[in-house]
Amino acid sequence: MTRTLGCVNCATSVEVTSISVTVQVLFLDIAMPKGKSRADLVKSYDRNLGFPTEEMVKQMKESIQRINDMKTYSDWFKVNHMTC
């Protein structure tokens, strides 16, 4: 007997979820860098009228490339700062 999990494209769903988590992790690394207080972050966003700085845009582009370069779960764990 064959059973389905109620998800026709489960592998695709897992992949999309994994990428979404990775985008959030990398964005938080950029948006809330270590060593900066929340007050510093608010001042930075106020200075830029809520827009990211050029450095933040550069870092996000590099992060997107890291996501595109992921080929294995081992890569995923590394990009997300986790050990497997």
Residue, then its C-alpha position, 0 to 999 in steps of 0.5 A: m500500500t502506498r501512502t502520501l503525506g498530503c503534500v505532493n511536492c514535499a521536497t520542494s516545500v522543504e527546500v523553499t522553507s530551508i531557503s526562507v530560514t536562511v534568508q532570515v538568518l543572513f538578514l538578521d546578521i546584516a541588520m543586527p550586527k554584533g557589537k551594535s546596540r538597538a539604539d545604534l541601529v535605530k539611529s542608523y535607520d533614521r539617518n538613512l530614512g529606513f533604507p539599508t546602507e550601501e554596505m548592507v546591500k552589498q552584504m545582502k547580495e553576497s548572502i544571496q550568492r551564498i544561498n544560491d551556492m548551497k548544494t547540500y544540507s552540509d552547505w545549509f548548516k554552514v551558511n546558517h551557522m550550525t554544525c551537523 
